[in-house]
Amino acid sequence: MKKILIAMTLVLSLASCIKEEPTPCNCGLIVSDDVADYSVDIRNDCSDNIKKFTLYEGDWINAHVGSQYCISNVTSW
């Protein structure tokens, strides 16, 4: 019984050292878009905030409402 307890303690202590990858907070769901200024409104996956981003025309064409999109020049919003 003592050996099982020591083994379980060892396994639990090693499992607590495993680091999880942080969720990127610069991505979210596109909730709307505007062709007038090539902008999209994105709901952040981490904070649930919505922010408007103006994209290049080529990027805007590929950013569809209801899809995930990541903004590379911000860390969060």
C-alpha positions in Angstrom: 0.0 0.0 0.0 2.9 2.3 0.8 4.5 1.8 -2.6 1.2 2.6 -4.4 0.9 5.8 -2.3 4.4 6.8 -3.2 3.9 6.1 -6.9 0.7 8.1 -7.0 2.4 11.0 -5.3 5.2 10.9 -7.8 2.8 10.7 -10.8 0.7 13.6 -9.4 3.8 15.8 -8.8 5.0 15.2 -12.3 1.6 15.9 -13.9 1.5 19.3 -12.2 4.6 20.4 -14.0 3.1 20.1 -17.4 2.5 23.5 -18.8 -0.5 24.2 -21.1 -0.2 26.4 -24.1 -2.0 29.8 -23.5 -5.0 30.5 -25.7 -4.1 33.3 -28.2 -6.2 36.3 -27.4 -5.8 38.0 -30.8 -8.4 35.9 -32.5 -12.2 35.9 -32.6 -15.4 35.4 -34.5 -16.3 37.8 -37.3 -19.8 39.1 -36.4 -20.2 41.7 -39.2 -18.4 43.4 -42.1 -18.7 46.6 -44.0 -17.7 46.9 -47.7 -17.6 50.7 -47.5 -14.3 50.7 -45.6 -13.3 47.0 -45.7 -13.8 46.6 -42.0 -14.9 43.7 -39.9 -16.3 43.6 -36.3 -14.6 40.7 -34.4 -15.8 39.2 -31.1 -12.6 38.3 -29.1 -12.4 34.7 -28.0 -10.9 35.6 -24.6 -12.6 38.7 -23.5 -15.9 38.5 -25.6 -15.3 42.2 -26.5 -16.2 43.4 -30.1 -13.8 45.6 -32.0 -13.8 47.0 -35.5 -10.7 46.4 -37.7 -10.1 47.9 -41.1 -8.4 45.3 -43.4 -6.7 45.4 -46.7 -9.1 44.7 -49.5 -7.6 41.3 -50.3 -7.8 40.3 -46.6 -11.3 41.6 -46.3 -12.5 39.4 -49.3 -11.3 36.3 -47.4 -12.8 37.3 -44.0 -16.3 35.9 -43.9 -19.0 36.6 -41.3 -19.2 33.6 -38.9 -15.6 32.5 -39.4 -12.6 32.8 -37.1 -10.1 35.6 -37.8 -6.8 36.5 -36.1 -5.3 40.0 -36.0 -1.5 39.8 -36.0 -0.6 43.3 -34.8 -2.5 43.2 -31.5 -2.3 40.9 -28.5 -5.9 41.4 -27.2 -8.8 43.7 -27.1 
